[in-house]
Amino acid sequence: MRFSDVLGQRVVKRLLQASLSGGRVAQAYLFWGMPGVGKRTLARAFVRALLCESPEPEGACGRCRACRLAAAGSHPDWHVPGTEGQTLGIADARGLQQALRYKPYGRRHVVSLERAERLTLEAANALLKILEEPGGQVVFILTADRLEAIPATVRSRCLPLPCRPLDRAEIRKGLERAGVDGPRAAVLAARAGGSLGRALELAAGNGEDAEPHRAMVRWAGEIGKLKVTRLLEIAEEFGGRETADKRLEFLLHWLRDVLLWKETASEEAIVNVQDLDEIRRQSARLTSLELAAAVRAVEEARHLVAANVNPRLVIDNLLLKLNSCRF
């Protein structure tokens, strides 16, 4: 695993390469950014480069004994406390403190704290004590989706490395690497919101949401004309919280497409390019102000669903609001 295996993130890669080539390795790095942009893959590539006996500009050499051990997940200097999906508690931190008391077998100890938001307050305080101890034989690599979720005392002792959302070309390249054909990759890249992980999830769906989405496209074209009984039937189709969020996400992309076409008549920013004729038709029915208000209403509905408000109440209210054009 090398830096070239990670799409995008050129600025972060250059900084890591400079750290390795100049021998100026910080004590702690914090890779952060939205899910699916490659921060964990990049962090792991950096870990392997730090453990490698002869690192190269693109990261670990992949040939030395240290690289073979790291690839097998058995390098004695690579510490990964906790279990994926579980909170990192004080017992994990104390176990780490004990392990780091010993001299490393190779160049240095490297500690990976993936999803560092899982740190409890007690574990964060214990980690802080380790970070405050002088010495260059330990490097900490933290990853997090949200910078503000990491205690300020820990953040202040890390070099923050923001991993930006990927552009459509980068996501499309990643999808094509995974075997998704060009035209479908282009559509999924547009829907992914800067996240290759999200695009791969959409690709794995194999079109299972296609018919509900087509039904929503037809419904969007009749906004303002549907009877209440039909609206309630549509609300039922949104399902539970997870399904409702997916439907709302699609509806949001759709309404944005209609608004963008209304304002620009350009295909470049359109997500659902395969439905351009329908987008043109719907853009002729509603004003820009109505479409912008509808987009805001759907965004607010997604926020409420994510905040654990009853999804059925949210959807009922949204559909009635959209159909009556009361924004």
Backbone bond lengths (Angstrom), bond angles and torsions (degrees), N, CA, C in turn:
res aa  C-N    CA-C-N  psi(-1)  N-CA   C-N-CA  omega(-1)  CA-C   N-CA-C  phi
1 M - - - 1.463 - - 1.534 108.80 -
2 R 1.348 115.33 121.96 1.461 120.90 -175.86 1.527 109.35 -130.51
3 F 1.326 116.04 170.01 1.453 120.27 -178.14 1.534 111.60 -59.64
4 S 1.331 116.11 -33.40 1.465 119.75 -178.49 1.520 112.17 -68.14
5 D 1.325 118.01 -14.73 1.469 121.19 177.87 1.525 112.06 -76.53
6 V 1.326 116.43 -12.05 1.464 121.73 -177.02 1.524 109.06 -102.13
7 L 1.322 116.44 127.52 1.466 120.82 178.58 1.526 110.50 -75.04
8 G 1.331 116.73 142.61 1.453 121.39 175.47 1.518 112.78 65.62
9 Q 1.349 115.97 -151.91 1.469 123.88 178.40 1.535 112.39 54.72
10 R 1.339 116.39 43.03 1.470 120.35 -176.15 1.521 112.61 -63.38
11 V 1.344 116.70 -40.03 1.468 119.95 -177.70 1.523 110.48 -64.06
12 V 1.318 117.08 -45.61 1.462 121.01 -179.94 1.529 110.19 -64.56
13 K 1.311 117.20 -41.98 1.466 120.37 178.92 1.524 111.30 -59.43
14 R 1.345 116.77 -44.43 1.472 120.02 -179.42 1.523 110.78 -62.07
15 L 1.334 116.67 -39.97 1.462 119.92 179.68 1.523 110.80 -64.29
16 L 1.343 116.61 -43.23 1.461 120.44 179.70 1.535 111.05 -65.06
17 Q 1.322 115.95 -41.19 1.460 119.87 178.70 1.522 110.98 -63.21
18 A 1.338 116.81 -39.87 1.464 120.64 178.36 1.521 110.93 -65.42
19 S 1.344 116.96 -38.62 1.465 120.80 178.27 1.525 110.65 -61.42
20 L 1.332 116.09 -43.53 1.459 120.30 -178.02 1.519 112.15 -70.26
21 S 1.340 116.29 -46.70 1.467 120.00 -176.17 1.523 111.74 -69.39
22 G 1.344 117.07 -32.90 1.462 120.24 -178.44 1.508 113.79 -91.37
23 G 1.333 116.86 -3.65 1.453 119.58 -179.38 1.516 113.64 67.98
24 R 1.335 116.45 21.92 1.475 121.05 -178.30 1.531 108.86 -107.22
25 V 1.294 116.18 69.90 1.459 121.29 -177.77 1.527 109.40 -88.70
26 A 1.335 116.34 125.70 1.463 121.05 179.49 1.525 109.81 -74.26
27 Q 1.331 115.29 167.49 1.462 118.65 -179.51 1.521 111.99 -77.77
28 A 1.337 117.58 -28.95 1.466 119.75 -177.04 1.522 109.80 -149.51
29 Y 1.335 115.42 137.89 1.465 122.72 177.85 1.526 108.15 -123.50
30 L 1.320 115.46 141.87 1.469 120.31 178.16 1.529 108.81 -123.83
31 F 1.334 116.43 104.11 1.466 122.78 175.86 1.534 107.07 -85.30
32 W 1.330 117.40 121.90 1.452 118.25 -179.59 1.533 110.33 -139.29
33 G 1.324 114.24 153.70 1.460 120.55 -179.61 1.518 109.49 159.53
34 M 1.307 116.52 170.37 1.455 122.00 -177.34 1.528 111.02 -59.42
35 P 1.338 118.23 155.49 1.464 120.36 179.14 1.523 112.10 -60.26
36 G 1.322 115.47 143.94 1.458 120.39 171.61 1.512 116.24 87.00
37 V 1.355 118.34 11.05 1.467 119.23 -178.55 1.527 112.30 -99.92
38 G 1.335 118.09 0.93 1.460 121.04 175.11 1.520 115.19 99.30
39 K 1.332 118.11 9.33 1.472 118.75 -175.21 1.523 111.91 -65.68
40 R 1.338 118.23 -38.64 1.460 119.88 -179.12 1.527 110.96 -71.09
41 T 1.315 116.88 -39.24 1.463 120.02 177.28 1.528 110.19 -63.33
42 L 1.337 116.34 -42.15 1.464 120.79 179.07 1.529 110.54 -65.82
43 A 1.339 116.66 -40.91 1.464 120.24 178.84 1.529 110.77 -62.33
44 R 1.329 116.69 -41.43 1.466 120.04 179.52 1.536 110.94 -66.25
45 A 1.336 116.21 -37.81 1.467 119.15 176.93 1.526 110.68 -62.75
46 F 1.328 116.20 -38.05 1.463 120.30 178.47 1.527 110.71 -68.32
47 V 1.329 116.75 -40.28 1.470 120.51 176.91 1.526 109.77 -56.81
48 R 1.309 116.54 -46.89 1.467 120.02 -177.88 1.529 110.99 -64.77
49 A 1.337 116.14 -36.57 1.463 119.30 177.41 1.524 110.95 -66.23
50 L 1.331 116.96 -36.93 1.462 120.76 179.20 1.528 111.53 -67.78
51 L 1.322 117.12 -30.30 1.462 121.20 -179.56 1.531 112.44 -86.62
52 C 1.333 116.05 -21.83 1.470 121.62 -175.24 1.528 111.36 -62.29
53 E 1.323 115.96 143.93 1.460 121.19 179.10 1.526 111.97 -76.81
54 S 1.340 117.19 -26.64 1.471 121.03 -179.49 1.524 109.85 -140.61
55 P 1.332 117.44 70.17 1.469 119.50 -177.30 1.521 112.64 -62.73
56 E 1.344 115.55 147.59 1.458 123.25 -179.64 1.527 109.37 -112.22
57 P 1.342 118.93 172.51 1.468 120.31 179.94 1.526 113.98 -55.13
58 E 1.339 117.66 -31.84 1.465 120.74 -179.64 1.521 113.05 -92.42
59 G 1.355 116.59 8.33 1.455 119.20 177.01 1.518 112.33 118.58
60 A 1.320 116.47 -147.50 1.460 121.89 -176.86 1.522 111.23 -63.91
61 C 1.339 115.47 147.53 1.465 119.40 -178.48 1.525 111.64 -70.82
62 G 1.352 116.59 -30.12 1.455 120.73 179.40 1.507 114.31 81.88
63 R 1.355 117.52 0.76 1.458 120.03 -174.50 1.536 112.97 -115.77
64 C 1.318 117.36 -29.93 1.459 120.58 -173.51 1.536 110.95 -72.49
65 R 1.327 115.32 170.88 1.470 120.55 -178.50 1.524 110.37 -62.82
66 A 1.334 116.94 -40.03 1.467 120.52 179.98 1.525 110.97 -61.50
67 C 1.322 117.65 -40.63 1.467 121.85 178.92 1.522 110.94 -65.66
68 R 1.327 116.66 -39.86 1.468 119.72 179.85 1.531 110.52 -65.99
69 L 1.322 116.39 -40.19 1.460 120.19 178.08 1.533 110.88 -66.10
70 A 1.341 116.01 -42.08 1.465 119.84 179.76 1.519 110.94 -64.26
71 A 1.346 116.54 -41.03 1.457 120.56 179.91 1.527 111.20 -63.70
72 A 1.331 116.50 -31.23 1.459 121.05 179.29 1.526 112.22 -85.80
73 G 1.330 116.28 -4.44 1.463 120.32 -179.20 1.510 113.57 73.09
74 S 1.342 117.03 24.75 1.462 120.17 -175.58 1.524 113.33 -125.77
75 H 1.338 117.12 19.65 1.466 119.13 178.48 1.533 108.64 -70.45
76 P 1.344 118.04 126.41 1.476 119.94 -175.52 1.530 113.97 -68.17
77 D 1.325 117.43 -17.85 1.471 119.82 -179.48 1.528 113.00 -94.52
78 W 1.322 116.89 -0.89 1.473 120.61 -179.32 1.526 107.97 -100.97
79 H 1.313 115.91 113.67 1.462 121.88 -175.15 1.531 110.11 -110.86
80 V 1.322 116.22 126.40 1.469 122.51 179.51 1.525 107.89 -126.27
81 P 1.337 117.69 85.40 1.471 119.62 -176.21 1.523 112.22 -70.16
82 G 1.331 115.22 151.76 1.457 120.35 176.20 1.510 112.57 83.79
83 T 1.318 115.17 177.50 1.461 123.66 178.21 1.511 108.65 -120.90
84 E 1.318 117.07 137.86 1.467 121.98 -178.34 1.525 110.51 -52.70
85 G 1.332 115.07 129.66 1.459 120.64 177.30 1.514 113.79 91.75
86 Q 1.351 117.60 -11.51 1.454 120.62 -178.99 1.524 110.91 -105.87
87 T 1.318 115.45 155.99 1.455 121.07 177.87 1.525 109.67 -67.72
88 L 1.332 116.13 141.57 1.451 121.21 175.80 1.518 108.58 -88.19
89 G 1.324 116.88 112.19 1.448 120.76 -174.21 1.510 114.01 -105.62
90 I 1.319 115.37 -173.85 1.461 121.69 -176.21 1.516 111.63 -64.00
91 A 1.354 117.83 -33.24 1.465 120.09 179.09 1.524 111.02 -63.87
92 D 1.345 116.93 -39.83 1.470 120.60 177.13 1.523 110.65 -62.72
93 A 1.336 116.36 -43.87 1.462 120.81 -178.91 1.522 111.27 -64.48
94 R 1.331 117.39 -40.85 1.470 120.36 179.84 1.521 111.14 -68.02
95 G 1.343 116.58 -37.64 1.457 119.63 176.10 1.511 111.43 -62.69
96 L 1.323 116.08 -38.09 1.465 120.94 178.05 1.527 110.30 -66.12
97 Q 1.325 116.67 -44.51 1.470 120.33 177.72 1.522 111.23 -55.20
98 Q 1.315 116.12 -42.29 1.465 120.84 -179.46 1.527 110.96 -64.70
99 A 1.335 116.73 -44.68 1.469 120.90 -177.89 1.525 111.84 -64.57
100 L 1.318 117.23 -34.11 1.462 121.06 -175.76 1.521 113.15 -80.23
101 R 1.323 117.23 -6.01 1.463 119.47 177.52 1.530 112.13 -71.74
102 Y 1.327 115.63 -20.66 1.461 119.87 -177.35 1.530 110.92 -90.95
103 K 1.313 115.25 150.96 1.455 121.12 178.56 1.530 109.68 -65.44
104 P 1.335 118.33 137.22 1.476 118.95 179.77 1.528 111.62 -66.18
105 Y 1.345 114.76 153.23 1.460 119.73 177.77 1.525 110.52 -72.24
106 G 1.326 115.99 -35.23 1.458 120.84 -178.76 1.517 112.50 -110.67
107 R 1.332 116.01 -131.93 1.461 120.65 -174.31 1.514 112.31 -75.69
108 R 1.347 117.09 -37.11 1.471 120.63 -174.75 1.520 110.26 -167.63
109 H 1.322 115.63 161.26 1.459 121.26 166.81 1.534 107.92 -79.13
110 V 1.326 116.75 143.05 1.465 121.57 172.75 1.522 107.70 -129.45
111 V 1.323 115.89 127.04 1.461 121.69 -178.41 1.525 108.85 -111.10
112 S 1.335 116.87 123.39 1.466 122.04 177.20 1.519 109.10 -102.65
113 L 1.316 115.86 121.24 1.462 121.19 174.25 1.528 107.48 -117.43
114 E 1.335 116.36 86.52 1.458 120.27 178.86 1.528 109.49 -80.01
115 R 1.326 114.45 144.41 1.466 120.84 -175.18 1.530 109.29 52.61
116 A 1.319 115.15 59.39 1.461 121.21 -174.98 1.523 112.96 -65.14
117 E 1.334 117.49 -9.12 1.471 120.16 174.49 1.530 110.80 -61.81
118 R 1.330 117.03 -17.59 1.467 120.53 -177.27 1.529 112.51 -76.01
119 L 1.323 118.11 -6.85 1.463 120.82 -179.77 1.524 110.89 -63.01
120 T 1.323 116.61 128.12 1.459 119.40 170.62 1.526 108.02 -75.78
121 L 1.317 116.73 165.90 1.464 120.41 179.83 1.524 110.55 -60.69
122 E 1.346 117.14 -41.05 1.462 120.45 -179.76 1.522 111.13 -64.69
123 A 1.355 116.61 -41.96 1.464 120.29 179.41 1.525 110.50 -67.00
124 A 1.334 117.27 -38.33 1.461 121.04 178.13 1.522 110.70 -62.07
125 N 1.322 117.09 -40.53 1.469 120.72 178.89 1.523 111.04 -66.26
126 A 1.342 116.20 -38.73 1.463 119.71 177.34 1.525 110.75 -66.75
127 L 1.319 116.35 -40.79 1.461 120.64 177.34 1.519 110.64 -62.53
128 L 1.320 115.82 -38.73 1.462 120.96 -179.96 1.530 110.68 -59.16
129 K 1.315 116.43 -39.34 1.468 119.99 179.04 1.514 110.99 -62.44
130 I 1.347 116.33 -38.89 1.467 119.73 179.14 1.530 109.94 -67.30
131 L 1.338 116.34 -42.33 1.460 120.57 -179.02 1.523 112.05 -65.24
132 E 1.326 116.07 -28.78 1.459 120.02 -178.66 1.520 112.79 -79.64
133 E 1.331 117.23 -14.89 1.460 120.25 179.93 1.522 109.75 -76.11
134 P 1.322 118.62 134.16 1.467 120.87 179.23 1.528 110.83 -70.38
135 G 1.304 115.06 163.27 1.467 119.43 178.32 1.509 111.01 127.56
136 G 1.349 116.53 144.35 1.455 120.58 -175.90 1.507 113.93 -109.03
137 Q 1.342 117.77 18.23 1.458 119.95 -176.48 1.522 112.96 -94.86
138 V 1.338 118.46 3.82 1.464 121.95 179.93 1.521 109.16 -132.66
139 V 1.342 116.85 131.18 1.462 122.32 173.38 1.523 107.98 -123.19
140 F 1.320 116.00 129.47 1.464 121.63 178.82 1.522 109.49 -100.66
141 I 1.331 116.06 134.77 1.465 122.56 177.07 1.518 107.49 -121.91
142 L 1.329 117.21 108.73 1.455 122.29 -179.75 1.524 109.79 -107.69
143 T 1.320 116.87 145.07 1.465 121.08 171.60 1.520 108.41 -128.96
144 A 1.321 115.07 146.38 1.468 120.41 -179.29 1.520 109.02 -156.29
145 D 1.329 115.54 148.84 1.462 119.97 176.00 1.529 111.24 -76.69
146 R 1.337 115.57 -33.90 1.472 119.70 -177.34 1.523 109.67 -128.36
147 L 1.316 116.31 126.39 1.460 121.71 -178.39 1.522 110.82 -62.74
148 E 1.339 116.63 -40.28 1.460 120.31 -175.33 1.528 112.57 -70.23
149 A 1.337 117.35 -12.08 1.468 120.07 179.51 1.522 112.12 -79.27
150 I 1.335 117.69 -11.30 1.461 122.26 178.68 1.526 108.68 -92.25
151 P 1.335 118.57 131.43 1.470 120.07 178.90 1.526 111.65 -51.06
152 A 1.325 115.94 138.57 1.469 121.09 -176.00 1.525 111.98 -58.23
153 T 1.313 117.01 -35.07 1.466 119.96 -179.42 1.523 111.85 -64.84
154 V 1.346 116.76 -34.75 1.467 121.09 177.03 1.527 110.04 -76.81
155 R 1.335 116.47 -44.60 1.474 120.26 179.37 1.526 112.09 -54.80
156 S 1.332 116.10 -41.30 1.463 120.33 -174.24 1.525 112.53 -65.64
157 R 1.322 117.21 -17.11 1.464 121.00 -179.76 1.521 112.74 -103.03
158 C 1.319 116.63 8.18 1.468 121.99 178.75 1.521 110.42 -114.28
159 L 1.313 115.36 151.47 1.462 120.72 170.44 1.524 107.16 -86.13
160 P 1.345 118.20 111.25 1.474 119.42 -176.52 1.524 111.15 -75.26
161 L 1.323 116.28 135.11 1.462 122.57 179.63 1.533 108.19 -125.14
162 P 1.335 118.40 91.57 1.465 120.33 -178.68 1.523 111.59 -71.75
163 C 1.313 116.27 125.63 1.467 122.39 178.45 1.524 107.93 -101.86
164 R 1.298 116.41 113.44 1.465 122.13 -171.28 1.526 111.77 -78.73
165 P 1.330 117.27 160.60 1.472 120.09 171.92 1.524 110.53 -60.00
166 L 1.298 117.43 147.77 1.456 122.60 -179.87 1.523 109.86 -81.40
167 D 1.320 116.12 150.34 1.465 118.00 175.23 1.531 109.25 -84.12
168 R 1.324 115.74 171.39 1.473 119.90 -173.70 1.524 112.19 -62.37
169 A 1.342 116.68 -37.11 1.466 119.71 -178.71 1.526 110.70 -64.93
170 E 1.344 116.74 -39.24 1.460 120.54 179.72 1.526 110.87 -67.39
171 I 1.329 116.24 -42.68 1.464 119.74 179.19 1.519 110.54 -65.59
172 R 1.320 115.72 -41.55 1.472 118.97 178.98 1.528 110.63 -61.34
173 K 1.331 116.80 -40.20 1.464 120.33 177.85 1.517 110.66 -62.00
174 G 1.345 116.53 -42.39 1.459 120.27 178.61 1.516 112.35 -63.94
175 L 1.322 116.60 -39.32 1.461 120.95 178.39 1.520 111.31 -66.63
176 E 1.308 116.23 -41.47 1.465 119.84 179.80 1.523 110.54 -66.20
177 R 1.348 116.52 -34.93 1.471 119.82 174.13 1.529 110.61 -60.27
178 A 1.338 115.18 -33.96 1.471 120.83 -178.13 1.520 111.99 -84.95
179 G 1.332 117.64 2.54 1.451 120.62 175.04 1.514 115.79 95.76
180 V 1.336 117.68 9.61 1.466 120.47 177.12 1.521 108.41 -83.40
181 D 1.337 117.48 131.65 1.464 119.83 -175.75 1.523 110.95 -69.52
182 G 1.348 114.81 159.38 1.461 122.10 -172.65 1.513 116.86 -51.58
183 P 1.353 119.33 -56.97 1.467 120.18 -177.66 1.529 113.00 -60.40
184 R 1.333 117.14 -42.78 1.468 119.65 179.05 1.522 110.47 -68.72
185 A 1.331 117.06 -37.51 1.469 120.84 178.33 1.519 110.68 -61.16
186 A 1.341 116.80 -37.29 1.465 120.47 -179.96 1.521 110.88 -64.24
187 V 1.328 117.14 -42.48 1.473 121.15 179.49 1.525 110.78 -66.66
188 L 1.329 116.56 -45.75 1.463 120.25 -178.87 1.521 111.25 -65.48
189 A 1.332 116.66 -37.50 1.472 119.94 178.34 1.515 111.00 -62.39
190 A 1.317 116.38 -36.97 1.461 120.31 179.12 1.525 111.94 -69.23
191 R 1.331 116.50 -31.46 1.473 121.08 -178.07 1.523 113.18 -85.61
192 A 1.338 117.73 -11.49 1.461 121.05 -168.57 1.519 114.44 -79.27
193 G 1.316 118.23 -12.96 1.460 119.96 178.04 1.520 114.00 62.74
194 G 1.330 117.86 33.44 1.460 121.28 176.91 1.512 115.12 88.35
195 S 1.347 117.85 3.61 1.463 121.72 -175.80 1.524 111.01 -115.98
196 L 1.336 116.77 116.05 1.460 120.10 175.62 1.520 110.06 -65.32
197 G 1.324 117.26 -37.34 1.457 120.42 177.43 1.516 111.76 -57.70
198 R 1.337 116.21 -43.80 1.463 120.54 178.02 1.530 110.48 -64.12
199 A 1.331 116.93 -41.11 1.465 120.65 179.45 1.521 111.22 -62.26
200 L 1.326 117.00 -40.30 1.463 120.76 178.95 1.529 111.11 -67.48
201 E 1.340 116.58 -35.29 1.473 119.93 175.17 1.523 110.59 -63.39
202 L 1.323 115.65 -43.16 1.463 119.66 178.78 1.525 110.53 -63.48
203 A 1.337 116.28 -40.51 1.465 120.45 179.99 1.521 110.91 -64.86
204 A 1.332 116.41 -35.73 1.463 120.44 -178.81 1.518 112.09 -71.60
205 G 1.339 116.66 -16.00 1.461 120.05 179.26 1.509 113.49 -68.77
206 N 1.357 116.57 -16.49 1.474 121.58 176.68 1.524 113.49 52.23
207 G 1.359 115.67 32.86 1.456 118.84 174.83 1.501 114.98 76.86
208 E 1.358 118.29 14.83 1.456 120.03 -176.02 1.530 112.22 -64.41
209 D 1.347 116.78 -22.00 1.458 120.27 179.46 1.532 111.89 -96.31
210 A 1.313 117.52 7.15 1.460 120.30 -172.26 1.520 112.24 -60.47
211 E 1.341 117.89 -48.02 1.457 119.86 -176.01 1.527 112.79 -66.87
212 P 1.364 118.97 -45.73 1.473 117.69 174.19 1.521 112.93 -58.06
213 H 1.314 116.85 -36.35 1.461 119.65 179.03 1.526 111.06 -68.48
214 R 1.329 115.86 -40.83 1.467 118.68 177.74 1.523 110.00 -62.17
215 A 1.349 116.06 -38.90 1.465 119.58 178.82 1.520 110.68 -62.84
216 M 1.335 117.03 -38.10 1.468 119.51 179.06 1.521 111.91 -69.82
217 V 1.323 116.49 -33.03 1.466 119.08 175.85 1.528 109.65 -62.02
218 R 1.332 115.24 -44.43 1.476 118.47 178.89 1.526 110.68 -64.14
219 W 1.347 116.01 -40.24 1.469 119.25 179.40 1.522 111.51 -64.90
220 A 1.351 116.47 -41.94 1.464 119.78 -179.46 1.526 110.75 -59.38
221 G 1.335 116.19 -31.41 1.463 119.07 179.50 1.519 113.44 -72.84
222 E 1.343 117.17 -10.54 1.462 121.20 -179.44 1.526 112.12 -115.29
223 I 1.329 117.51 17.02 1.466 120.20 177.95 1.522 109.97 -52.54
224 G 1.313 115.48 132.02 1.467 120.89 179.63 1.515 113.73 93.98
225 K 1.342 118.32 -8.40 1.457 120.96 -175.32 1.529 113.60 -118.89
226 L 1.336 116.48 -5.59 1.461 119.25 -173.94 1.520 112.21 -87.15
227 K 1.344 115.95 145.86 1.452 121.04 176.48 1.529 110.08 -78.33
228 V 1.329 115.51 156.72 1.455 120.84 -176.99 1.522 111.04 -58.87
229 T 1.313 117.82 -40.25 1.466 120.16 -179.19 1.521 111.18 -60.72
230 R 1.337 116.71 -38.71 1.468 120.45 178.48 1.532 110.59 -69.91
231 L 1.325 116.74 -36.45 1.459 120.12 177.94 1.526 110.84 -62.17
232 L 1.315 116.18 -40.35 1.456 119.73 179.96 1.529 111.28 -67.41
233 E 1.334 116.35 -32.81 1.464 120.15 175.09 1.528 110.17 -65.38
234 I 1.324 115.49 -41.90 1.470 120.18 178.88 1.526 110.04 -63.92
235 A 1.336 116.48 -41.83 1.467 120.59 178.91 1.513 111.11 -58.22
236 E 1.329 116.75 -37.31 1.467 121.28 179.40 1.523 110.50 -62.45
237 E 1.334 116.59 -33.59 1.463 121.14 -178.11 1.525 112.54 -69.59
238 F 1.346 117.34 -18.07 1.465 120.19 179.59 1.524 111.57 -70.72
239 G 1.321 118.01 -22.49 1.459 121.98 174.69 1.521 113.84 69.18
240 G 1.356 115.55 -151.76 1.462 122.12 -177.78 1.508 112.75 -78.83
241 R 1.323 116.09 -169.09 1.461 121.33 -171.45 1.529 112.69 -59.98
242 E 1.334 117.69 -49.51 1.460 120.26 -176.16 1.516 111.38 -65.90
243 T 1.335 116.69 -45.58 1.467 120.16 179.44 1.528 110.44 -65.64
244 A 1.332 116.69 -40.61 1.466 120.59 179.97 1.517 110.50 -60.28
245 D 1.341 117.13 -40.83 1.466 119.65 -179.63 1.525 110.77 -64.15
246 K 1.344 117.14 -39.48 1.468 119.95 178.65 1.527 110.83 -64.91
247 R 1.351 116.39 -42.19 1.460 119.81 179.48 1.531 110.53 -64.85
248 L 1.328 115.83 -41.96 1.473 119.92 179.53 1.525 110.68 -65.03
249 E 1.330 116.13 -38.32 1.458 119.32 178.08 1.527 110.48 -61.48
250 F 1.328 115.95 -44.34 1.463 119.15 178.76 1.528 110.83 -63.47
251 L 1.345 116.22 -45.13 1.462 120.66 -179.42 1.525 110.68 -60.65
252 L 1.334 116.00 -38.40 1.462 120.33 179.03 1.526 110.80 -63.73
253 H 1.342 116.48 -47.12 1.472 119.54 177.65 1.523 110.63 -60.35
254 W 1.335 116.30 -39.84 1.453 119.65 -177.61 1.536 111.53 -64.54
255 L 1.323 116.66 -49.92 1.463 120.26 -179.12 1.525 111.45 -63.93
256 R 1.331 117.07 -35.73 1.468 119.65 175.99 1.521 110.59 -64.08
257 D 1.341 116.68 -40.11 1.464 120.07 177.38 1.535 110.73 -59.81
258 V 1.331 115.14 -45.53 1.465 119.10 -179.08 1.525 110.18 -62.98
259 L 1.324 116.49 -42.20 1.470 120.38 178.83 1.524 111.38 -65.58
260 L 1.336 117.42 -43.81 1.465 120.74 179.83 1.524 111.29 -61.88
261 W 1.338 116.19 -41.06 1.463 118.75 177.63 1.523 110.58 -65.45
262 K 1.322 116.23 -40.14 1.467 120.99 179.10 1.524 110.48 -58.01
263 E 1.337 115.86 -40.51 1.465 120.90 -174.67 1.522 113.95 -86.48
264 T 1.334 117.23 -33.26 1.465 119.22 -170.57 1.524 114.89 -120.78
265 A 1.345 117.68 -23.48 1.467 122.24 -173.87 1.530 111.48 52.34
266 S 1.351 115.43 34.13 1.465 121.40 -179.62 1.522 109.60 -115.24
267 E 1.339 115.69 137.75 1.458 120.50 -179.26 1.528 112.70 -82.74
268 E 1.339 118.00 -15.64 1.462 120.87 -170.84 1.520 113.32 -59.79
269 A 1.347 117.20 -41.38 1.470 120.33 -175.19 1.524 112.96 -92.10
270 I 1.332 117.72 1.29 1.460 121.33 -175.27 1.527 110.22 -79.22
271 V 1.344 116.61 132.90 1.457 121.41 177.46 1.527 110.59 -80.51
272 N 1.323 116.23 -51.00 1.471 121.34 -174.87 1.540 110.43 -92.30
273 V 1.333 114.15 61.70 1.464 119.06 -175.05 1.526 112.14 -62.77
274 Q 1.334 116.80 -24.57 1.460 120.04 -179.00 1.532 111.68 -69.89
275 D 1.334 117.40 -15.11 1.466 121.93 -178.80 1.524 111.44 -113.54
276 L 1.326 116.10 34.65 1.462 119.91 -173.53 1.530 112.51 -61.85
277 D 1.325 117.88 -35.97 1.475 119.73 179.70 1.529 110.99 -62.06
278 E 1.341 116.36 -43.31 1.460 119.85 179.19 1.531 111.14 -68.46
279 I 1.333 116.93 -36.18 1.469 120.86 176.85 1.526 110.01 -61.73
280 R 1.329 116.54 -43.16 1.466 120.22 177.70 1.525 110.76 -60.69
281 R 1.339 115.90 -43.54 1.465 119.48 -177.20 1.525 111.05 -64.12
282 Q 1.334 115.74 -44.72 1.460 118.49 -177.40 1.534 111.85 -70.76
283 S 1.315 117.01 -32.63 1.463 118.74 179.97 1.522 111.90 -65.80
284 A 1.340 116.33 -24.04 1.463 119.91 179.39 1.526 112.23 -77.19
285 R 1.346 117.41 -18.92 1.467 121.15 -176.04 1.524 113.77 -84.04
286 L 1.346 116.21 -33.86 1.461 120.57 -172.57 1.523 110.61 -116.08
287 T 1.319 115.28 151.69 1.464 119.91 177.32 1.520 110.19 -79.57
288 S 1.326 116.38 164.44 1.466 120.53 177.47 1.521 111.38 -61.46
289 L 1.327 116.72 -38.48 1.467 120.23 179.48 1.528 110.65 -64.48
290 E 1.335 116.76 -41.68 1.465 119.99 179.16 1.526 111.08 -64.90
291 L 1.323 116.94 -41.90 1.463 120.73 179.88 1.528 111.56 -67.00
292 A 1.335 116.94 -42.10 1.467 120.08 178.43 1.530 110.74 -62.42
293 A 1.328 116.10 -40.41 1.468 120.08 178.60 1.530 110.83 -66.63
294 A 1.331 116.85 -37.68 1.465 120.53 178.54 1.528 110.42 -64.71
295 V 1.328 117.21 -41.43 1.470 121.37 176.92 1.524 110.41 -59.38
296 R 1.332 116.75 -45.43 1.468 120.20 179.04 1.527 111.33 -62.50
297 A 1.320 116.68 -38.90 1.470 120.93 -179.61 1.524 110.80 -64.29
298 V 1.331 117.69 -41.15 1.463 121.03 179.57 1.531 110.29 -69.70
299 E 1.338 117.04 -39.64 1.466 120.14 176.76 1.529 110.68 -59.15
300 E 1.334 116.42 -43.53 1.456 120.62 178.99 1.532 110.91 -64.24
301 A 1.332 116.79 -38.53 1.464 120.35 178.19 1.527 110.83 -63.04
302 R 1.320 117.42 -42.03 1.470 120.51 177.54 1.524 110.92 -62.05
303 H 1.327 115.64 -40.66 1.464 119.82 178.60 1.530 110.79 -61.68
304 L 1.328 117.11 -42.54 1.465 121.08 -179.39 1.523 111.75 -66.63
305 V 1.329 116.41 -40.97 1.468 119.74 178.44 1.530 109.96 -63.21
306 A 1.350 116.80 -42.26 1.462 120.62 178.71 1.526 111.76 -65.43
307 A 1.346 116.33 -26.05 1.464 121.11 -179.27 1.528 111.84 -88.44
308 N 1.334 116.88 14.54 1.474 123.34 175.45 1.524 114.49 70.90
309 V 1.328 117.61 20.40 1.456 119.78 169.38 1.526 107.91 -71.28
310 N 1.332 116.94 145.44 1.470 121.47 -179.15 1.535 109.80 -50.54
311 P 1.346 117.71 116.09 1.470 119.51 -174.11 1.523 113.68 -62.75
312 R 1.333 117.38 -34.32 1.461 118.54 -179.02 1.533 111.02 -66.09
313 L 1.322 117.48 -40.77 1.464 120.64 177.39 1.529 110.71 -63.45
314 V 1.327 115.34 -40.95 1.470 119.58 179.60 1.523 110.65 -62.57
315 I 1.329 116.57 -46.55 1.465 120.70 -177.61 1.530 111.03 -67.25
316 D 1.327 117.37 -44.01 1.474 120.13 177.78 1.523 110.65 -55.25
317 N 1.324 115.16 -48.72 1.464 119.96 -178.60 1.517 111.73 -63.26
318 L 1.343 116.29 -42.17 1.461 120.26 -179.11 1.529 111.52 -63.20
319 L 1.323 117.08 -48.71 1.460 120.16 -176.36 1.531 111.76 -65.19
320 L 1.317 116.53 -40.36 1.472 118.86 176.30 1.520 110.55 -63.11
321 K 1.324 115.67 -40.29 1.467 120.44 179.98 1.530 111.04 -64.37
322 L 1.324 116.26 -46.95 1.466 120.45 -179.35 1.535 110.79 -63.91
323 N 1.324 116.57 -44.80 1.457 119.75 -175.62 1.526 112.75 -66.61
324 S 1.337 116.56 -30.00 1.456 119.84 179.76 1.526 111.51 -93.31
325 C 1.363 116.15 -1.10 1.465 121.93 -179.32 1.526 111.00 57.14
326 R 1.342 116.74 35.48 1.473 119.99 175.77 1.523 107.07 -105.39
327 F 1.331 115.68 98.01 1.445 121.19 -178.00 1.515 111.50 -107.40
